[in-house]
Amino acid sequence: MEAPPNDTKQLFRACGTCSQTFAHLVDREFGHPKEAHERALTRLAGGIANHGHQCGMLWGTTLGVGAEAARRHADRDEAIGLALAASQHIVASFVARTSTVKCREITGRKLDSVLGLVAFAFDTLRKGMDGSTCFVLAEAWTPEALAAAHEGLEDDAPRAIRPRSCASEVVMRMGGSDEEAVMVAGFAGGLGLSGDACGALGAAIWMKGLEWCKAHPGESPGLWTGTGDKRTLAIFEEATGGEYACRAICGRSFASADEHAEYIEAGGCGGLIDALATS
């Protein structure tokens, strides 16, 4: 069967953010678009509200894989385990392509400053879709991202006995459904257990965006939209002393989903999860 044309650049331009684009690409690949859930990822673009952490393409792809994991397993714990395992394939694929997960290292810009954002926008406009760093990367990584999604979801390697995800815990405490808790499961441990910026924070920001998107059908929250996530970020920074990296917040890395599950079961990050869930 002939591969479909790669229309990522056109989708990227239509969606407006890399995070929404890649959630849509994965959802479309598996035949189940989730429009509001995709739009809610907008504020994770630019590396978590433009802070420069993990690229929005990773957040979007991971959410899409989580959505498919939820469809494949009726049991929430099994679905969380599959989503978390598959997310590691996604991160590995992206790092193989870029050698980093960080938006700031890819773009070379500080997008949380007005000057940096304007410079980035001007550079993108000047180079156009065929020359812009993000558009070119998005198009190049699309087939690899979709292949990694399939590989991760079909990997039959043993998974955690009782999977837990800090991100899923936040979503459930914020009133999310079982499906939504599974969708963010791969955010855990700094996204795919990679130890980078906190996945629980990403989940809380996504939930704030989802609530807003459900109240505003067909619209996507912009950079200055009041979804409530600025309060979430402030509470997070107060709780962590301004530290964003999971490995620094937890004082350790997680070599496996079992290690992460044991950490959560023992109350690890309990205070932070509570703070985010009530932010």
Long-range contacts (C-beta under 8 A, 24 or more apart in sequence): 3-143, 6-139, 6-142, 6-143, 8-138, 8-139, 8-142, 9-129, 9-130, 9-135, 9-138, 9-139, 12-129, 12-134, 12-135, 12-138, 13-129, 13-135, 15-220, 16-42, 16-220, 17-41, 17-42, 17-45, 17-46, 17-56, 17-220, 18-45, 18-55, 18-56, 18-57, 18-60, 18-134, 18-138, 19-44, 19-45, 19-56, 19-57, 19-59, 19-60, 20-45, 20-56, 20-60, 20-220, 21-57, 21-60, 21-138, 22-56, 22-57, 22-58, 22-59, 22-60, 22-61, 22-64, 22-138, 22-145, 23-59, 23-60, 23-61, 23-63, 23-64, 24-60, 24-64, 25-60, 25-61, 25-64, 25-142, 25-145, 25-146, 26-60, 26-61, 26-63, 26-64, 26-65, 26-67, 26-68, 26-145, 26-146, 26-149, 27-64, 27-67, 29-64, 29-146, 29-149, 30-64, 30-67, 30-68, 30-71, 32-67, 32-68, 32-71, 34-67, 36-210, 36-213, 36-214, 36-217, 37-63, 37-67, 37-180, 37-183, 37-210, 37-213, 38-63, 39-209, 39-213, 39-219, 39-220, 39-221, 40-206, 40-207, 40-209, 40-210, 40-212, 40-213, 40-221, 41-206, 41-209, 42-209, 42-220, 42-221, 42-222, 43-205, 43-206, 43-208, 43-209, 43-221, 43-225, 43-227, 43-229, 44-202, 44-205, 44-206, 44-209, 46-103, 46-111, 46-112, 47-102, 47-103, 47-104, 47-111, 47-197, 48-197, 48-201, 48-202, 48-205, 48-244, 49-112, 49-205, 49-229, 49-230, 49-233, 50-111, 50-112, 50-117, 50-223, 51-111, 51-112, 51-197, 51-244, 52-102, 52-103, 52-104, 52-110, 52-111, 52-112, 53-101, 53-102, 53-103, 53-104, 53-196, 53-197, 53-244, 54-101, 54-102, 54-103, 54-190, 54-191, 54-196, 54-197, 54-202, 55-94, 55-98, 55-101, 55-102, 55-103, 55-106, 56-103, 57-94, 57-137, 57-138, 57-141, 57-145, 58-90, 58-91, 58-94, 58-101, 58-191, 59-187, 59-191, 59-202, 59-206, 61-90, 61-94, 61-145, 61-148, 61-149, 62-87, 62-90, 62-186, 62-187, 62-191, 62-192, 63-183, 63-184, 63-186, 63-206, 64-149, 65-90, 65-149, 65-152, 65-153, 65-186, 66-182, 66-183, 66-184, 66-185, 66-186, 67-179, 67-182, 67-183, 68-149, 68-153, 69-153, 69-182, 69-185, 70-178, 70-179, 70-182, 70-183, 72-153, 76-178, 76-181, 76-182, 77-162, 77-163, 78-163, 79-182, 79-185, 80-163, 80-164, 80-165, 80-168, 80-181, 80-182, 80-185, 81-159, 81-160, 81-163, 81-257, 82-153, 82-159, 83-165, 83-182, 83-183, 83-185, 83-186, 84-159, 84-160, 84-163, 84-165, 84-185, 84-186, 84-188, 84-192, 84-193, 84-257, 84-260, 85-152, 85-155, 85-157, 85-159, 85-257, 86-149, 86-152, 86-153, 86-155, 86-186, 87-152, 87-185, 87-186, 87-187, 87-188, 87-191, 87-192, 87-193, 88-152, 88-186, 88-192, 88-193, 88-194, 89-148, 89-149, 89-151, 89-152, 89-155, 90-145, 90-148, 90-149, 90-152, 90-186, 90-192, 91-191, 91-192, 91-194, 92-148, 92-192, 93-141, 93-144, 93-145, 93-147, 93-148, 94-141, 94-145, 96-144, 97-137, 97-140, 97-141, 97-144, 98-137, 98-141, 101-191, 101-194, 101-196, 102-196, 106-133, 106-134, 106-137, 107-133, 107-134, 108-133, 117-223, 159-257, 160-256, 160-257, 160-258, 160-260, 160-261, 161-258, 161-261, 162-261, 162-265, 163-257, 163-261, 164-188, 164-260, 164-261, 164-264, 164-265, 165-199, 165-260, 165-264, 166-198, 166-199, 166-200, 166-203, 166-260, 166-264, 166-269, 166-273, 167-199, 167-200, 167-202, 167-203, 168-203, 169-200, 169-264, 169-273, 169-277, 170-200, 170-203, 170-204, 170-207, 170-273, 170-276, 170-277, 171-203, 171-206, 171-207, 173-273, 173-274, 173-277, 173-278, 174-204, 174-207, 174-277, 176-207, 176-210, 180-207, 180-210, 188-260, 189-246, 189-253, 189-254, 189-260, 190-245, 190-246, 190-247, 193-253, 193-254, 193-255, 193-256, 193-257, 193-260, 194-246, 195-245, 195-246, 195-247, 195-253, 195-254, 196-245, 196-246, 196-247, 197-244, 197-245, 197-246, 198-236, 198-240, 198-244, 198-245, 198-246, 198-249, 198-272, 199-246, 200-269, 200-272, 200-273, 200-276, 201-232, 201-233, 201-236, 201-244, 201-276, 203-276, 204-229, 204-232, 204-236, 204-276, 204-277, 204-279, 205-229, 205-232, 205-233, 208-232, 228-279, 231-279, 232-276, 232-279, 235-275, 235-276, 235-279, 236-272, 236-275, 236-276, 236-279, 239-271, 239-272, 239-275, 240-272
